[in-house]
Amino acid sequence: MPIFYFALKGLQIPERKRNLSECKVRDAIILKEEPSNEYDHNAIQVFHGQKLLGYVERDKTLEVKNLMDGNYTAEISMIVDMNGFIEVTIGVYYF
């Protein structure tokens, strides 16, 4: 099954960092388009359950939207905490 990776953006917001603290690698995530986003009409939100973690990085949104049109699953692939700077990679499996 092919996989597409992107970096999770927006983790500088304290509430999202708290939401992420409840997550682990391989947890399922939900992708939701947010056309009403005032900064980017192509924005895609990333949720763990009902908690917002952040957004798909801007330069990958069109590719992710195309994957969302088909059959896919998405999960947290990597979480790295470098002295408070958190980096998260999401994997989208498509078929």
C-alpha positions, 0 to 999 in steps of 0.5 A: 500500500503506497504511503504519502508523508507530510509534516504537521503544522501549527503545534506552536498553539499550547492547546494543540501541544496538550492534545498531542501529548495524548497521542502515540505513533500509529494512532489513527488521525482524521483529515477534514477540509476547512474551506472557511479558513481565513488564511488558506481556503485549501487548509486541511485540519488534522484531528485525533478523535475530536481534538485538533492537532494542527494542519497539513503543511500548506505546500502539501494540501493539494496532494492530500486533497487528491488522496482524500478523494479516494480510499485512504487511512491516516496515522501518526508516523513519527513524534520527535520532541527536541527540547520542547520543539515538537516535530510530527509526521503524518502518513496517509496510506492510499489504495 
